[in-house]
């Protein structure tokens, strides 16, 4: 059918140390609430690895 998506033949992995949330009161300029901000006052480190199956 033309409205169906084609089969997917890939996997996407997005590894991230953290993510800031939307946290604002609206979507047109309100600042993110402090409890949803990443603390960048200290060094941030992140590592990961992949192992085949």
ModelCIF file with pLDDT and N, C-alpha, C, O atoms, coordinates in Angstrom:
data_MODEL
#
_entry.id   MODEL 
#
_entity.id                         1 
_entity.type                       polymer 
_entity.pdbx_number_of_molecules   1 
#
_entity_poly.entity_id                      1 
_entity_poly.type                           'polypeptide(L)' 
_entity_poly.nstd_linkage                   no 
_entity_poly.nstd_monomer                   no 
_entity_poly.pdbx_seq_one_letter_code       
;(UNK)(UNK)(UNK)(UNK)(UNK)(UNK)(UNK)(UNK)(UNK)(UNK)(UNK)(UNK)(UNK)(UNK)(UNK)(UNK)
(UNK)(UNK)(UNK)(UNK)(UNK)(UNK)(UNK)(UNK)(UNK)(UNK)(UNK)(UNK)(UNK)(UNK)(UNK)(UNK)
(UNK)(UNK)(UNK)(UNK)(UNK)(UNK)(UNK)(UNK)(UNK)(UNK)(UNK)(UNK)(UNK)(UNK)(UNK)(UNK)
(UNK)(UNK)(UNK)(UNK)(UNK)
;
_entity_poly.pdbx_seq_one_letter_code_can   XXXXXXXXXXXXXXXXXXXXXXXXXXXXXXXXXXXXXXXXXXXXXXXXXXXXX 
_entity_poly.pdbx_strand_id                 A 
#
loop_
_entity_poly_seq.entity_id 
_entity_poly_seq.num 
_entity_poly_seq.mon_id 
_entity_poly_seq.hetero 
1 1  UNK n 
1 2  UNK n 
1 3  UNK n 
1 4  UNK n 
1 5  UNK n 
1 6  UNK n 
1 7  UNK n 
1 8  UNK n 
1 9  UNK n 
1 10 UNK n 
1 11 UNK n 
1 12 UNK n 
1 13 UNK n 
1 14 UNK n 
1 15 UNK n 
1 16 UNK n 
1 17 UNK n 
1 18 UNK n 
1 19 UNK n 
1 20 UNK n 
1 21 UNK n 
1 22 UNK n 
1 23 UNK n 
1 24 UNK n 
1 25 UNK n 
1 26 UNK n 
1 27 UNK n 
1 28 UNK n 
1 29 UNK n 
1 30 UNK n 
1 31 UNK n 
1 32 UNK n 
1 33 UNK n 
1 34 UNK n 
1 35 UNK n 
1 36 UNK n 
1 37 UNK n 
1 38 UNK n 
1 39 UNK n 
1 40 UNK n 
1 41 UNK n 
1 42 UNK n 
1 43 UNK n 
1 44 UNK n 
1 45 UNK n 
1 46 UNK n 
1 47 UNK n 
1 48 UNK n 
1 49 UNK n 
1 50 UNK n 
1 51 UNK n 
1 52 UNK n 
1 53 UNK n 
#
_struct_asym.id          A 
_struct_asym.entity_id   1 
#
loop_
_ma_qa_metric.id 
_ma_qa_metric.mode 
_ma_qa_metric.name 
_ma_qa_metric.software_group_id 
_ma_qa_metric.type 
1 global pLDDT . pLDDT 
2 local  pLDDT . pLDDT 
#
_ma_qa_metric_global.metric_id      1 
_ma_qa_metric_global.metric_value   82.53 
_ma_qa_metric_global.model_id       1 
_ma_qa_metric_global.ordinal_id     1 
#
loop_
_ma_qa_metric_local.label_asym_id 
_ma_qa_metric_local.label_comp_id 
_ma_qa_metric_local.label_seq_id 
_ma_qa_metric_local.metric_id 
_ma_qa_metric_local.metric_value 
_ma_qa_metric_local.model_id 
_ma_qa_metric_local.ordinal_id 
A UNK 1  2 73.00 1 1  
A UNK 2  2 73.00 1 2  
A UNK 3  2 82.00 1 3  
A UNK 4  2 89.00 1 4  
A UNK 5  2 88.00 1 5  
A UNK 6  2 88.00 1 6  
A UNK 7  2 87.00 1 7  
A UNK 8  2 86.00 1 8  
A UNK 9  2 89.00 1 9  
A UNK 10 2 90.00 1 10 
A UNK 11 2 85.00 1 11 
A UNK 12 2 87.00 1 12 
A UNK 13 2 86.00 1 13 
A UNK 14 2 86.00 1 14 
A UNK 15 2 88.00 1 15 
A UNK 16 2 87.00 1 16 
A UNK 17 2 87.00 1 17 
A UNK 18 2 84.00 1 18 
A UNK 19 2 79.00 1 19 
A UNK 20 2 75.00 1 20 
A UNK 21 2 68.00 1 21 
A UNK 22 2 65.00 1 22 
A UNK 23 2 61.00 1 23 
A UNK 24 2 65.00 1 24 
A UNK 25 2 75.00 1 25 
A UNK 26 2 76.00 1 26 
A UNK 27 2 70.00 1 27 
A UNK 28 2 76.00 1 28 
A UNK 29 2 77.00 1 29 
A UNK 30 2 80.00 1 30 
A UNK 31 2 80.00 1 31 
A UNK 32 2 80.00 1 32 
A UNK 33 2 81.00 1 33 
A UNK 34 2 84.00 1 34 
A UNK 35 2 82.00 1 35 
A UNK 36 2 81.00 1 36 
A UNK 37 2 85.00 1 37 
A UNK 38 2 86.00 1 38 
A UNK 39 2 88.00 1 39 
A UNK 40 2 87.00 1 40 
A UNK 41 2 92.00 1 41 
A UNK 42 2 89.00 1 42 
A UNK 43 2 92.00 1 43 
A UNK 44 2 89.00 1 44 
A UNK 45 2 91.00 1 45 
A UNK 46 2 91.00 1 46 
A UNK 47 2 91.00 1 47 
A UNK 48 2 87.00 1 48 
A UNK 49 2 88.00 1 49 
A UNK 50 2 84.00 1 50 
A UNK 51 2 86.00 1 51 
A UNK 52 2 82.00 1 52 
A UNK 53 2 76.00 1 53 
#
loop_
_atom_site.group_PDB 
_atom_site.id 
_atom_site.type_symbol 
_atom_site.label_atom_id 
_atom_site.label_alt_id 
_atom_site.label_comp_id 
_atom_site.label_asym_id 
_atom_site.label_entity_id 
_atom_site.label_seq_id 
_atom_site.pdbx_PDB_ins_code 
_atom_site.Cartn_x 
_atom_site.Cartn_y 
_atom_site.Cartn_z 
_atom_site.occupancy 
_atom_site.B_iso_or_equiv 
_atom_site.pdbx_formal_charge 
_atom_site.auth_seq_id 
_atom_site.auth_comp_id 
_atom_site.auth_asym_id 
_atom_site.auth_atom_id 
_atom_site.pdbx_PDB_model_num 
ATOM 1   N N  . UNK A 1 1  ? 0.825  -1.181  0.000  1.00 73.00 ? 1  UNK A N  1 
ATOM 2   C CA . UNK A 1 1  ? 0.000  0.000   0.000  1.00 73.00 ? 1  UNK A CA 1 
ATOM 3   C C  . UNK A 1 1  ? 0.879  1.257   0.000  1.00 73.00 ? 1  UNK A C  1 
ATOM 4   O O  . UNK A 1 1  ? 1.918  1.265   0.659  1.00 73.00 ? 1  UNK A O  1 
ATOM 5   N N  . UNK A 1 2  ? 0.506  2.286   -0.696 1.00 73.00 ? 2  UNK A N  1 
ATOM 6   C CA . UNK A 1 2  ? 1.333  3.499   -0.780 1.00 73.00 ? 2  UNK A CA 1 
ATOM 7   C C  . UNK A 1 2  ? 1.473  4.243   0.560  1.00 73.00 ? 2  UNK A C  1 
ATOM 8   O O  . UNK A 1 2  ? 2.419  5.012   0.725  1.00 73.00 ? 2  UNK A O  1 
ATOM 9   N N  . UNK A 1 3  ? 0.571  4.038   1.506  1.00 82.00 ? 3  UNK A N  1 
ATOM 10  C CA . UNK A 1 3  ? 0.654  4.751   2.776  1.00 82.00 ? 3  UNK A CA 1 
ATOM 11  C C  . UNK A 1 3  ? 1.509  4.010   3.816  1.00 82.00 ? 3  UNK A C  1 
ATOM 12  O O  . UNK A 1 3  ? 1.771  4.558   4.887  1.00 82.00 ? 3  UNK A O  1 
ATOM 13  N N  . UNK A 1 4  ? 1.941  2.794   3.527  1.00 89.00 ? 4  UNK A N  1 
ATOM 14  C CA . UNK A 1 4  ? 2.753  2.030   4.465  1.00 89.00 ? 4  UNK A CA 1 
ATOM 15  C C  . UNK A 1 4  ? 4.226  2.384   4.309  1.00 89.00 ? 4  UNK A C  1 
ATOM 16  O O  . UNK A 1 4  ? 4.694  2.683   3.210  1.00 89.00 ? 4  UNK A O  1 
ATOM 17  N N  . UNK A 1 5  ? 4.944  2.346   5.422  1.00 88.00 ? 5  UNK A N  1 
ATOM 18  C CA . UNK A 1 5  ? 6.381  2.613   5.399  1.00 88.00 ? 5  UNK A CA 1 
ATOM 19  C C  . UNK A 1 5  ? 7.124  1.382   4.899  1.00 88.00 ? 5  UNK A C  1 
ATOM 20  O O  . UNK A 1 5  ? 6.670  0.255   5.099  1.00 88.00 ? 5  UNK A O  1 
ATOM 21  N N  . UNK A 1 6  ? 8.269  1.594   4.245  1.00 88.00 ? 6  UNK A N  1 
ATOM 22  C CA . UNK A 1 6  ? 9.054  0.442   3.790  1.00 88.00 ? 6  UNK A CA 1 
ATOM 23  C C  . UNK A 1 6  ? 9.671  -0.281  4.992  1.00 88.00 ? 6  UNK A C  1 
ATOM 24  O O  . UNK A 1 6  ? 9.817  0.318   6.057  1.00 88.00 ? 6  UNK A O  1 
ATOM 25  N N  . UNK A 1 7  ? 10.031 -1.540  4.838  1.00 87.00 ? 7  UNK A N  1 
ATOM 26  C CA . UNK A 1 7  ? 10.673 -2.282  5.926  1.00 87.00 ? 7  UNK A CA 1 
ATOM 27  C C  . UNK A 1 7  ? 11.994 -1.620  6.325  1.00 87.00 ? 7  UNK A C  1 
ATOM 28  O O  . UNK A 1 7  ? 12.712 -1.095  5.474  1.00 87.00 ? 7  UNK A O  1 
ATOM 29  N N  . UNK A 1 8  ? 12.304 -1.648  7.601  1.00 86.00 ? 8  UNK A N  1 
ATOM 30  C CA . UNK A 1 8  ? 13.544 -1.053  8.113  1.00 86.00 ? 8  UNK A CA 1 
ATOM 31  C C  . UNK A 1 8  ? 14.613 -2.137  8.176  1.00 86.00 ? 8  UNK A C  1 
ATOM 32  O O  . UNK A 1 8  ? 14.363 -3.230  8.683  1.00 86.00 ? 8  UNK A O  1 
ATOM 33  N N  . UNK A 1 9  ? 15.807 -1.834  7.660  1.00 89.00 ? 9  UNK A N  1 
ATOM 34  C CA . UNK A 1 9  ? 16.913 -2.782  7.653  1.00 89.00 ? 9  UNK A CA 1 
ATOM 35  C C  . UNK A 1 9  ? 18.119 -2.221  8.386  1.00 89.00 ? 9  UNK A C  1 
ATOM 36  O O  . UNK A 1 9  ? 19.257 -2.544  8.047  1.00 89.00 ? 9  UNK A O  1 
ATOM 37  N N  . UNK A 1 10 ? 17.880 -1.385  9.386  1.00 90.00 ? 10 UNK A N  1 
ATOM 38  C CA . UNK A 1 10 ? 18.998 -0.807  10.130 1.00 90.00 ? 10 UNK A CA 1 
ATOM 39  C C  . UNK A 1 10 ? 18.576 -0.576  11.578 1.00 90.00 ? 10 UNK A C  1 
ATOM 40  O O  . UNK A 1 10 ? 17.391 -0.548  11.908 1.00 90.00 ? 10 UNK A O  1 
ATOM 41  N N  . UNK A 1 11 ? 19.582 -0.414  12.425 1.00 85.00 ? 11 UNK A N  1 
ATOM 42  C CA . UNK A 1 11 ? 19.361 -0.086  13.832 1.00 85.00 ? 11 UNK A CA 1 
ATOM 43  C C  . UNK A 1 11 ? 20.140 1.174   14.138 1.00 85.00 ? 11 UNK A C  1 
ATOM 44  O O  . UNK A 1 11 ? 21.300 1.294   13.746 1.00 85.00 ? 11 UNK A O  1 
ATOM 45  N N  . UNK A 1 12 ? 19.530 2.104   14.825 1.00 87.00 ? 12 UNK A N  1 
ATOM 46  C CA . UNK A 1 12 ? 20.196 3.348   15.198 1.00 87.00 ? 12 UNK A CA 1 
ATOM 47  C C  . UNK A 1 12 ? 20.318 3.393   16.712 1.00 87.00 ? 12 UNK A C  1 
ATOM 48  O O  . UNK A 1 12 ? 19.332 3.214   17.426 1.00 87.00 ? 12 UNK A O  1 
ATOM 49  N N  . UNK A 1 13 ? 21.533 3.633   17.201 1.00 86.00 ? 13 UNK A N  1 
ATOM 50  C CA . UNK A 1 13 ? 21.785 3.751   18.632 1.00 86.00 ? 13 UNK A CA 1 
ATOM 51  C C  . UNK A 1 13 ? 22.304 5.151   18.891 1.00 86.00 ? 13 UNK A C  1 
ATOM 52  O O  . UNK A 1 13 ? 23.272 5.580   18.263 1.00 86.00 ? 13 UNK A O  1 
ATOM 53  N N  . UNK A 1 14 ? 21.678 5.863   19.800 1.00 86.00 ? 14 UNK A N  1 
ATOM 54  C CA . UNK A 1 14 ? 22.136 7.193   20.182 1.00 86.00 ? 14 UNK A CA 1 
ATOM 55  C C  . UNK A 1 14 ? 22.558 7.140   21.639 1.00 86.00 ? 14 UNK A C  1 
ATOM 56  O O  . UNK A 1 14 ? 21.720 7.205   22.538 1.00 86.00 ? 14 UNK A O  1 
ATOM 57  N N  . UNK A 1 15 ? 23.851 7.021   21.869 1.00 88.00 ? 15 UNK A N  1 
ATOM 58  C CA . UNK A 1 15 ? 24.378 6.967   23.228 1.00 88.00 ? 15 UNK A CA 1 
ATOM 59  C C  . UNK A 1 15 ? 24.602 8.392   23.720 1.00 88.00 ? 15 UNK A C  1 
ATOM 60  O O  . UNK A 1 15 ? 25.200 9.209   23.021 1.00 88.00 ? 15 UNK A O  1 
ATOM 61  N N  . UNK A 1 16 ? 24.122 8.687   24.922 1.00 87.00 ? 16 UNK A N  1 
ATOM 62  C CA . UNK A 1 16 ? 24.251 10.035  25.453 1.00 87.00 ? 16 UNK A CA 1 
ATOM 63  C C  . UNK A 1 16 ? 24.434 9.983   26.965 1.00 87.00 ? 16 UNK A C  1 
ATOM 64  O O  . UNK A 1 16 ? 23.834 9.148   27.642 1.00 87.00 ? 16 UNK A O  1 
ATOM 65  N N  . UNK A 1 17 ? 25.250 10.862  27.479 1.00 87.00 ? 17 UNK A N  1 
ATOM 66  C CA . UNK A 1 17 ? 25.452 10.978  28.925 1.00 87.00 ? 17 UNK A CA 1 
ATOM 67  C C  . UNK A 1 17 ? 24.198 11.503  29.595 1.00 87.00 ? 17 UNK A C  1 
ATOM 68  O O  . UNK A 1 17 ? 23.834 11.044  30.677 1.00 87.00 ? 17 UNK A O  1 
ATOM 69  N N  . UNK A 1 18 ? 23.541 12.449  28.973 1.00 84.00 ? 18 UNK A N  1 
ATOM 70  C CA . UNK A 1 18 ? 22.334 13.033  29.529 1.00 84.00 ? 18 UNK A CA 1 
ATOM 71  C C  . UNK A 1 18 ? 21.594 13.815  28.475 1.00 84.00 ? 18 UNK A C  1 
ATOM 72  O O  . UNK A 1 18 ? 22.092 14.032  27.370 1.00 84.00 ? 18 UNK A O  1 
ATOM 73  N N  . UNK A 1 19 ? 20.409 14.230  28.829 1.00 79.00 ? 19 UNK A N  1 
ATOM 74  C CA . UNK A 1 19 ? 19.613 15.016  27.897 1.00 79.00 ? 19 UNK A CA 1 
ATOM 75  C C  . UNK A 1 19 ? 18.785 16.004  28.697 1.00 79.00 ? 19 UNK A C  1 
ATOM 76  O O  . UNK A 1 19 ? 18.149 15.638  29.685 1.00 79.00 ? 19 UNK A O  1 
ATOM 77  N N  . UNK A 1 20 ? 18.797 17.257  28.266 1.00 75.00 ? 20 UNK A N  1 
ATOM 78  C CA . UNK A 1 20 ? 17.970 18.251  28.934 1.00 75.00 ? 20 UNK A CA 1 
ATOM 79  C C  . UNK A 1 20 ? 16.536 18.091  28.467 1.00 75.00 ? 20 UNK A C  1 
ATOM 80  O O  . UNK A 1 20 ? 16.268 17.902  27.280 1.00 75.00 ? 20 UNK A O  1 
ATOM 81  N N  . UNK A 1 21 ? 15.624 18.169  29.415 1.00 68.00 ? 21 UNK A N  1 
ATOM 82  C CA . UNK A 1 21 ? 14.213 18.009  29.099 1.00 68.00 ? 21 UNK A CA 1 
ATOM 83  C C  . UNK A 1 21 ? 13.603 19.287  28.578 1.00 68.00 ? 21 UNK A C  1 
ATOM 84  O O  . UNK A 1 21 ? 14.236 20.343  28.576 1.00 68.00 ? 21 UNK A O  1 
ATOM 85  N N  . UNK A 1 22 ? 12.368 19.179  28.139 1.00 65.00 ? 22 UNK A N  1 
ATOM 86  C CA . UNK A 1 22 ? 11.648 20.338  27.631 1.00 65.00 ? 22 UNK A CA 1 
ATOM 87  C C  . UNK A 1 22 ? 11.388 21.310  28.772 1.00 65.00 ? 22 UNK A C  1 
ATOM 88  O O  . UNK A 1 22 ? 11.634 22.505  28.612 1.00 65.00 ? 22 UNK A O  1 
ATOM 89  N N  . UNK A 1 23 ? 10.912 20.855  29.888 1.00 61.00 ? 23 UNK A N  1 
ATOM 90  C CA . UNK A 1 23 ? 10.862 21.576  31.149 1.00 61.00 ? 23 UNK A CA 1 
ATOM 91  C C  . UNK A 1 23 ? 10.369 23.014  31.183 1.00 61.00 ? 23 UNK A C  1 
ATOM 92  O O  . UNK A 1 23 ? 10.167 23.545  32.275 1.00 61.00 ? 23 UNK A O  1 
ATOM 93  N N  . UNK A 1 24 ? 10.168 23.666  30.062 1.00 65.00 ? 24 UNK A N  1 
ATOM 94  C CA . UNK A 1 24 ? 9.661  25.028  30.063 1.00 65.00 ? 24 UNK A CA 1 
ATOM 95  C C  . UNK A 1 24 ? 8.149  25.028  30.200 1.00 65.00 ? 24 UNK A C  1 
ATOM 96  O O  . UNK A 1 24 ? 7.521  23.971  30.129 1.00 65.00 ? 24 UNK A O  1 
ATOM 97  N N  . UNK A 1 25 ? 7.567  26.180  30.391 1.00 75.00 ? 25 UNK A N  1 
ATOM 98  C CA . UNK A 1 25 ? 6.120  26.256  30.567 1.00 75.00 ? 25 UNK A CA 1 
ATOM 99  C C  . UNK A 1 25 ? 5.371  26.377  29.249 1.00 75.00 ? 25 UNK A C  1 
ATOM 100 O O  . UNK A 1 25 ? 4.151  26.220  29.203 1.00 75.00 ? 25 UNK A O  1 
ATOM 101 N N  . UNK A 1 26 ? 6.100  26.655  28.184 1.00 76.00 ? 26 UNK A N  1 
ATOM 102 C CA . UNK A 1 26 ? 5.480  26.762  26.878 1.00 76.00 ? 26 UNK A CA 1 
ATOM 103 C C  . UNK A 1 26 ? 6.508  26.406  25.820 1.00 76.00 ? 26 UNK A C  1 
ATOM 104 O O  . UNK A 1 26 ? 7.655  26.113  26.157 1.00 76.00 ? 26 UNK A O  1 
ATOM 105 N N  . UNK A 1 27 ? 6.139  26.421  24.580 1.00 70.00 ? 27 UNK A N  1 
ATOM 106 C CA . UNK A 1 27 ? 7.067  26.052  23.509 1.00 70.00 ? 27 UNK A CA 1 
ATOM 107 C C  . UNK A 1 27 ? 7.545  27.262  22.719 1.00 70.00 ? 27 UNK A C  1 
ATOM 108 O O  . UNK A 1 27 ? 8.071  27.103  21.617 1.00 70.00 ? 27 UNK A O  1 
ATOM 109 N N  . UNK A 1 28 ? 7.376  28.460  23.250 1.00 76.00 ? 28 UNK A N  1 
ATOM 110 C CA . UNK A 1 28 ? 7.760  29.652  22.484 1.00 76.00 ? 28 UNK A CA 1 
ATOM 111 C C  . UNK A 1 28 ? 8.640  30.597  23.279 1.00 76.00 ? 28 UNK A C  1 
ATOM 112 O O  . UNK A 1 28 ? 8.469  31.815  23.216 1.00 76.00 ? 28 UNK A O  1 
ATOM 113 N N  . UNK A 1 29 ? 9.596  30.031  24.038 1.00 77.00 ? 29 UNK A N  1 
ATOM 114 C CA . UNK A 1 29 ? 10.611 30.888  24.621 1.00 77.00 ? 29 UNK A CA 1 
ATOM 115 C C  . UNK A 1 29 ? 10.804 30.786  26.121 1.00 77.00 ? 29 UNK A C  1 
ATOM 116 O O  . UNK A 1 29 ? 11.760 31.362  26.643 1.00 77.00 ? 29 UNK A O  1 
ATOM 117 N N  . UNK A 1 30 ? 9.949  30.087  26.834 1.00 80.00 ? 30 UNK A N  1 
ATOM 118 C CA . UNK A 1 30 ? 10.144 29.947  28.279 1.00 80.00 ? 30 UNK A CA 1 
ATOM 119 C C  . UNK A 1 30 ? 11.430 29.174  28.546 1.00 80.00 ? 30 UNK A C  1 
ATOM 120 O O  . UNK A 1 30 ? 11.738 28.213  27.843 1.00 80.00 ? 30 UNK A O  1 
ATOM 121 N N  . UNK A 1 31 ? 12.167 29.588  29.547 1.00 80.00 ? 31 UNK A N  1 
ATOM 122 C CA . UNK A 1 31 ? 13.414 28.903  29.901 1.00 80.00 ? 31 UNK A CA 1 
ATOM 123 C C  . UNK A 1 31 ? 13.104 27.532  30.500 1.00 80.00 ? 31 UNK A C  1 
ATOM 124 O O  . UNK A 1 31 ? 12.042 27.317  31.085 1.00 80.00 ? 31 UNK A O  1 
ATOM 125 N N  . UNK A 1 32 ? 14.054 26.613  30.341 1.00 80.00 ? 32 UNK A N  1 
ATOM 126 C CA . UNK A 1 32 ? 13.927 25.293  30.944 1.00 80.00 ? 32 UNK A CA 1 
ATOM 127 C C  . UNK A 1 32 ? 14.035 25.412  32.453 1.00 80.00 ? 32 UNK A C  1 
ATOM 128 O O  . UNK A 1 32 ? 14.868 26.172  32.946 1.00 80.00 ? 32 UNK A O  1 
ATOM 129 N N  . UNK A 1 33 ? 13.223 24.688  33.193 1.00 81.00 ? 33 UNK A N  1 
ATOM 130 C CA . UNK A 1 33 ? 13.280 24.725  34.653 1.00 81.00 ? 33 UNK A CA 1 
ATOM 131 C C  . UNK A 1 33 ? 14.631 24.199  35.137 1.00 81.00 ? 33 UNK A C  1 
ATOM 132 O O  . UNK A 1 33 ? 15.157 23.249  34.557 1.00 81.00 ? 33 UNK A O  1 
ATOM 133 N N  . UNK A 1 34 ? 15.201 24.790  36.181 1.00 84.00 ? 34 UNK A N  1 
ATOM 134 C CA . UNK A 1 34 ? 16.541 24.409  36.656 1.00 84.00 ? 34 UNK A CA 1 
ATOM 135 C C  . UNK A 1 34 ? 16.698 22.912  36.937 1.00 84.00 ? 34 UNK A C  1 
ATOM 136 O O  . UNK A 1 34 ? 17.768 22.354  36.696 1.00 84.00 ? 34 UNK A O  1 
ATOM 137 N N  . UNK A 1 35 ? 15.662 22.260  37.435 1.00 82.00 ? 35 UNK A N  1 
ATOM 138 C CA . UNK A 1 35 ? 15.786 20.835  37.759 1.00 82.00 ? 35 UNK A CA 1 
ATOM 139 C C  . UNK A 1 35 ? 15.935 19.964  36.516 1.00 82.00 ? 35 UNK A C  1 
ATOM 140 O O  . UNK A 1 35 ? 16.250 18.780  36.637 1.00 82.00 ? 35 UNK A O  1 
ATOM 141 N N  . UNK A 1 36 ? 15.719 20.514  35.331 1.00 81.00 ? 36 UNK A N  1 
ATOM 142 C CA . UNK A 1 36 ? 15.873 19.753  34.099 1.00 81.00 ? 36 UNK A CA 1 
ATOM 143 C C  . UNK A 1 36 ? 17.124 20.142  33.305 1.00 81.00 ? 36 UNK A C  1 
ATOM 144 O O  . UNK A 1 36 ? 17.327 19.645  32.197 1.00 81.00 ? 36 UNK A O  1 
ATOM 145 N N  . UNK A 1 37 ? 17.948 21.007  33.846 1.00 85.00 ? 37 UNK A N  1 
ATOM 146 C CA . UNK A 1 37 ? 19.196 21.400  33.194 1.00 85.00 ? 37 UNK A CA 1 
ATOM 147 C C  . UNK A 1 37 ? 20.314 20.432  33.562 1.00 85.00 ? 37 UNK A C  1 
ATOM 148 O O  . UNK A 1 37 ? 20.309 19.868  34.656 1.00 85.00 ? 37 UNK A O  1 
ATOM 149 N N  . UNK A 1 38 ? 21.267 20.236  32.663 1.00 86.00 ? 38 UNK A N  1 
ATOM 150 C CA . UNK A 1 38 ? 22.451 19.443  32.976 1.00 86.00 ? 38 UNK A CA 1 
ATOM 151 C C  . UNK A 1 38 ? 23.406 20.292  33.798 1.00 86.00 ? 38 UNK A C  1 
ATOM 152 O O  . UNK A 1 38 ? 23.602 21.472  33.508 1.00 86.00 ? 38 UNK A O  1 
ATOM 153 N N  . UNK A 1 39 ? 24.002 19.691  34.826 1.00 88.00 ? 39 UNK A N  1 
ATOM 154 C CA . UNK A 1 39 ? 24.965 20.399  35.671 1.00 88.00 ? 39 UNK A CA 1 
ATOM 155 C C  . UNK A 1 39 ? 26.326 20.390  34.979 1.00 88.00 ? 39 UNK A C  1 
ATOM 156 O O  . UNK A 1 39 ? 27.020 19.373  34.986 1.00 88.00 ? 39 UNK A O  1 
ATOM 157 N N  . UNK A 1 40 ? 26.704 21.501  34.392 1.00 87.00 ? 40 UNK A N  1 
ATOM 158 C CA . UNK A 1 40 ? 27.983 21.582  33.678 1.00 87.00 ? 40 UNK A CA 1 
ATOM 159 C C  . UNK A 1 40 ? 29.043 22.284  34.512 1.00 87.00 ? 40 UNK A C  1 
ATOM 160 O O  . UNK A 1 40 ? 30.082 22.677  33.980 1.00 87.00 ? 40 UNK A O  1 
ATOM 161 N N  . UNK A 1 41 ? 28.804 22.451  35.807 1.00 92.00 ? 41 UNK A N  1 
ATOM 162 C CA . UNK A 1 41 ? 29.799 23.088  36.673 1.00 92.00 ? 41 UNK A CA 1 
ATOM 163 C C  . UNK A 1 41 ? 30.926 22.119  37.027 1.00 92.00 ? 41 UNK A C  1 
ATOM 164 O O  . UNK A 1 41 ? 31.962 22.540  37.540 1.00 92.00 ? 41 UNK A O  1 
ATOM 165 N N  . UNK A 1 42 ? 30.734 20.828  36.758 1.00 89.00 ? 42 UNK A N  1 
ATOM 166 C CA . UNK A 1 42 ? 31.770 19.830  36.996 1.00 89.00 ? 42 UNK A CA 1 
ATOM 167 C C  . UNK A 1 42 ? 32.072 19.095  35.693 1.00 89.00 ? 42 UNK A C  1 
ATOM 168 O O  . UNK A 1 42 ? 31.292 19.142  34.742 1.00 89.00 ? 42 UNK A O  1 
ATOM 169 N N  . UNK A 1 43 ? 33.202 18.424  35.665 1.00 92.00 ? 43 UNK A N  1 
ATOM 170 C CA . UNK A 1 43 ? 33.603 17.689  34.468 1.00 92.00 ? 43 UNK A CA 1 
ATOM 171 C C  . UNK A 1 43 ? 32.638 16.531  34.224 1.00 92.00 ? 43 UNK A C  1 
ATOM 172 O O  . UNK A 1 43 ? 32.266 15.812  35.151 1.00 92.00 ? 43 UNK A O  1 
ATOM 173 N N  . UNK A 1 44 ? 32.246 16.367  32.982 1.00 89.00 ? 44 UNK A N  1 
ATOM 174 C CA . UNK A 1 44 ? 31.356 15.276  32.605 1.00 89.00 ? 44 UNK A CA 1 
ATOM 175 C C  . UNK A 1 44 ? 32.134 14.278  31.758 1.00 89.00 ? 44 UNK A C  1 
ATOM 176 O O  . UNK A 1 44 ? 32.822 14.665  30.813 1.00 89.00 ? 44 UNK A O  1 
ATOM 177 N N  . UNK A 1 45 ? 32.029 13.007  32.088 1.00 91.00 ? 45 UNK A N  1 
ATOM 178 C CA . UNK A 1 45 ? 32.705 11.960  31.312 1.00 91.00 ? 45 UNK A CA 1 
ATOM 179 C C  . UNK A 1 45 ? 31.687 10.884  30.972 1.00 91.00 ? 45 UNK A C  1 
ATOM 180 O O  . UNK A 1 45 ? 30.776 10.586  31.745 1.00 91.00 ? 45 UNK A O  1 
ATOM 181 N N  . UNK A 1 46 ? 31.871 10.321  29.809 1.00 91.00 ? 46 UNK A N  1 
ATOM 182 C CA . UNK A 1 46 ? 30.947 9.294   29.349 1.00 91.00 ? 46 UNK A CA 1 
ATOM 183 C C  . UNK A 1 46 ? 31.703 8.343   28.443 1.00 91.00 ? 46 UNK A C  1 
ATOM 184 O O  . UNK A 1 46 ? 32.433 8.783   27.555 1.00 91.00 ? 46 UNK A O  1 
ATOM 185 N N  . UNK A 1 47 ? 31.539 7.049   28.655 1.00 91.00 ? 47 UNK A N  1 
ATOM 186 C CA . UNK A 1 47 ? 32.151 6.094   27.735 1.00 91.00 ? 47 UNK A CA 1 
ATOM 187 C C  . UNK A 1 47 ? 31.211 4.909   27.589 1.00 91.00 ? 47 UNK A C  1 
ATOM 188 O O  . UNK A 1 47 ? 30.421 4.606   28.483 1.00 91.00 ? 47 UNK A O  1 
ATOM 189 N N  . UNK A 1 48 ? 31.310 4.261   26.474 1.00 87.00 ? 48 UNK A N  1 
ATOM 190 C CA . UNK A 1 48 ? 30.484 3.096   26.185 1.00 87.00 ? 48 UNK A CA 1 
ATOM 191 C C  . UNK A 1 48 ? 31.204 2.244   25.169 1.00 87.00 ? 48 UNK A C  1 
ATOM 192 O O  . UNK A 1 48 ? 32.148 2.702   24.525 1.00 87.00 ? 48 UNK A O  1 
ATOM 193 N N  . UNK A 1 49 ? 30.770 1.020   25.022 1.00 88.00 ? 49 UNK A N  1 
ATOM 194 C CA . UNK A 1 49 ? 31.362 0.143   24.014 1.00 88.00 ? 49 UNK A CA 1 
ATOM 195 C C  . UNK A 1 49 ? 30.275 -0.746  23.433 1.00 88.00 ? 49 UNK A C  1 
ATOM 196 O O  . UNK A 1 49 ? 29.203 -0.911  24.017 1.00 88.00 ? 49 UNK A O  1 
ATOM 197 N N  . UNK A 1 50 ? 30.567 -1.304  22.294 1.00 84.00 ? 50 UNK A N  1 
ATOM 198 C CA . UNK A 1 50 ? 29.664 -2.230  21.625 1.00 84.00 ? 50 UNK A CA 1 
ATOM 199 C C  . UNK A 1 50 ? 30.337 -3.585  21.557 1.00 84.00 ? 50 UNK A C  1 
ATOM 200 O O  . UNK A 1 50 ? 31.554 -3.684  21.398 1.00 84.00 ? 50 UNK A O  1 
ATOM 201 N N  . UNK A 1 51 ? 29.539 -4.617  21.677 1.00 86.00 ? 51 UNK A N  1 
ATOM 202 C CA . UNK A 1 51 ? 30.067 -5.968  21.520 1.00 86.00 ? 51 UNK A CA 1 
ATOM 203 C C  . UNK A 1 51 ? 29.123 -6.710  20.586 1.00 86.00 ? 51 UNK A C  1 
ATOM 204 O O  . UNK A 1 51 ? 27.907 -6.699  20.777 1.00 86.00 ? 51 UNK A O  1 
ATOM 205 N N  . UNK A 1 52 ? 29.687 -7.344  19.590 1.00 82.00 ? 52 UNK A N  1 
ATOM 206 C CA . UNK A 1 52 ? 28.871 -8.080  18.636 1.00 82.00 ? 52 UNK A CA 1 
ATOM 207 C C  . UNK A 1 52 ? 28.180 -9.274  19.264 1.00 82.00 ? 52 UNK A C  1 
ATOM 208 O O  . UNK A 1 52 ? 28.642 -9.826  20.263 1.00 82.00 ? 52 UNK A O  1 
ATOM 209 N N  . UNK A 1 53 ? 27.093 -9.655  18.677 1.00 76.00 ? 53 UNK A N  1 
ATOM 210 C CA . UNK A 1 53 ? 26.375 -10.826 19.188 1.00 76.00 ? 53 UNK A CA 1 
ATOM 211 C C  . UNK A 1 53 ? 26.392 -11.947 18.176 1.00 76.00 ? 53 UNK A C  1 
ATOM 212 O O  . UNK A 1 53 ? 25.837 -13.016 18.431 1.00 76.00 ? 53 UNK A O  1 
#
